[in-house]
Amino acid sequence: MCNGILAGLVSISAAADRVEGWAAVSIGIIGAFFYVFTLKALQVSRLDDAIEGVGIHMGCGIWGLLAAGFFDNTFGVFYGDPHKGRYFGY
């Protein structure tokens, strides 16, 4: 349970000041899936991660950076701004 909480917190860290409340919850929930996917990938590749730090910090960190580009309330892809997707080079 503690790792799940940390996964959500790491996921929202990159965009915490730039997203709405509903987006923060969504980012945290989707971050849990990235956490589980990263753990499964580590098991398949037979890499040992006793405290599951890679799943939390790498998997959720990558998702958090991508989520900032999607959910940003000024330049995010999901908002109707003419410059939408600016973080992705549009």
C-alpha positions in Angstrom: 0.0 0.0 0.0 2.8 2.4 0.8 4.4 1.8 -2.6 1.1 2.5 -4.3 0.9 5.8 -2.5 4.5 6.6 -3.5 3.7 5.7 -7.1 0.9 8.2 -7.2 3.0 10.9 -5.6 5.9 10.4 -7.9 3.6 10.4 -10.9 2.1 13.8 -10.0 5.4 15.5 -9.0 6.3 16.8 -12.5 3.0 18.6 -13.0 1.6 19.3 -9.6 1.4 23.1 -10.0 0.1 22.9 -13.6 -2.9 20.5 -13.5 -6.5 20.6 -12.1 -7.5 18.4 -9.2 -9.3 15.8 -11.4 -6.2 15.5 -13.5 -4.0 15.0 -10.5 -6.2 12.1 -9.4 -6.2 10.6 -12.9 -2.4 10.9 -13.2 -2.0 9.1 -9.9 -4.3 6.3 -10.9 -2.6 5.8 -14.2 0.7 5.9 -12.4 -0.3 2.8 -10.5 -0.6 0.9 -13.8 2.8 2.1 -14.9 4.2 0.9 -11.5 2.7 -2.6 -12.0 3.9 -2.8 -15.6 7.4 -1.8 -14.7 7.5 -4.5 -11.9 6.3 -7.1 -14.4 8.9 -6.0 -16.9 11.6 -6.4 -14.3 10.4 -9.8 -13.3 10.4 -11.0 -17.0 13.9 -9.6 -17.5 15.0 -11.4 -14.3 16.3 -8.2 -12.7 16.2 -8.0 -8.9 14.6 -5.0 -7.3 14.1 -5.9 -3.7 12.4 -2.6 -2.6 10.7 -1.9 -6.0 12.4 1.5 -6.3 12.8 1.2 -10.0 9.1 0.6 -10.5 8.2 3.6 -8.4 10.8 6.1 -9.5 11.5 5.1 -13.1 8.1 3.8 -14.3 6.0 6.5 -12.6 8.6 9.2 -13.2 8.5 8.6 -16.9 4.7 8.6 -16.8 4.7 11.9 -14.8 6.8 13.6 -17.4 4.5 12.5 -20.2 1.4 13.4 -18.1 2.6 17.0 -17.7 2.4 17.4 -21.5 -1.1 15.9 -21.7 -2.8 17.4 -18.6 -1.1 20.9 -18.3 -3.9 23.4 -17.9 -2.3 25.9 -20.2 -0.4 24.0 -23.0 -1.7 20.5 -22.5 -3.0 18.3 -25.2 -6.3 17.8 -23.5 -7.1 21.5 -23.4 -8.4 23.7 -26.3 -5.5 26.0 -26.5 -4.2 26.8 -30.0 -0.7 25.9 -28.8 -1.8 22.5 -27.5 0.8 19.9 -27.3 3.6 22.5 -27.0 5.6 20.2 -24.7 5.7 17.6 -27.4 7.1 19.9 -30.0 4.0 21.1 -31.8 
